[in-house]
Amino acid sequence: MTTLRASVSDTNLASQRVLQKTGFVEIGRADPAEIGGKQGSWYERDLTDDGRRRTPAPPPGPPR
């Protein structure tokens, strides 16, 4: 498994915030039939992205 998906209604702000804080990003609108008849959005999290820097770190500055 490399991707997690979640749907949340537009009125459930607390769940939206939890998803955002845990690395999920909004990817599009959800069909109301998919989330209990309410308007909402799909969120997705890429599990292969470990959050580490992908580019090399800059060299250290001169010694002090």
C-alpha positions in Angstrom: 0.0 0.0 0.0 1.4 3.4 -1.0 -1.6 5.7 -0.7 -4.3 6.3 1.9 -7.6 8.0 0.9 -10.2 9.6 3.1 -13.4 11.5 2.5 -14.9 14.1 4.8 -18.0 16.3 4.6 -17.6 20.1 4.2 -19.2 20.7 7.6 -16.8 18.5 9.5 -14.0 21.0 10.0 -12.3 19.1 12.8 -11.8 16.0 10.7 -10.5 18.2 7.8 -8.0 19.7 10.1 -6.9 16.3 11.4 -6.3 15.1 7.9 -4.3 18.1 6.9 -2.2 17.9 10.1 -1.4 14.3 9.3 -0.2 14.9 5.8 -3.3 14.4 3.7 -4.0 16.8 0.8 -7.4 17.6 -0.7 -7.6 16.0 -4.2 -11.1 16.7 -5.2 -14.8 16.7 -4.5 -16.6 13.6 -3.2 -19.9 12.4 -4.4 -22.5 12.9 -1.7 -23.5 9.3 -2.0 -20.0 8.3 -1.0 -20.1 10.2 2.4 -23.6 9.9 3.8 -25.4 12.2 1.4 -23.4 15.3 2.4 -21.2 17.5 0.2 -17.5 17.0 0.8 -14.0 16.2 -0.4 -11.5 13.4 -0.9 -8.1 13.6 0.7 -5.1 11.6 0.0 -1.7 10.8 1.6 1.3 9.4 -0.2 2.9 6.9 2.2 6.1 6.8 0.2 6.8 10.4 1.1 8.6 10.2 4.5 8.8 14.0 4.8 12.6 14.1 4.7 14.4 16.6 2.6 14.8 15.4 -1.0 17.5 17.8 -2.0 20.9 17.9 -0.4 21.3 20.2 2.6 23.4 23.3 2.0 27.0 23.1 3.2 27.7 24.4 6.7 28.8 28.0 7.2 32.3 29.0 8.3 33.3 28.0 11.8 32.8 30.6 14.5 
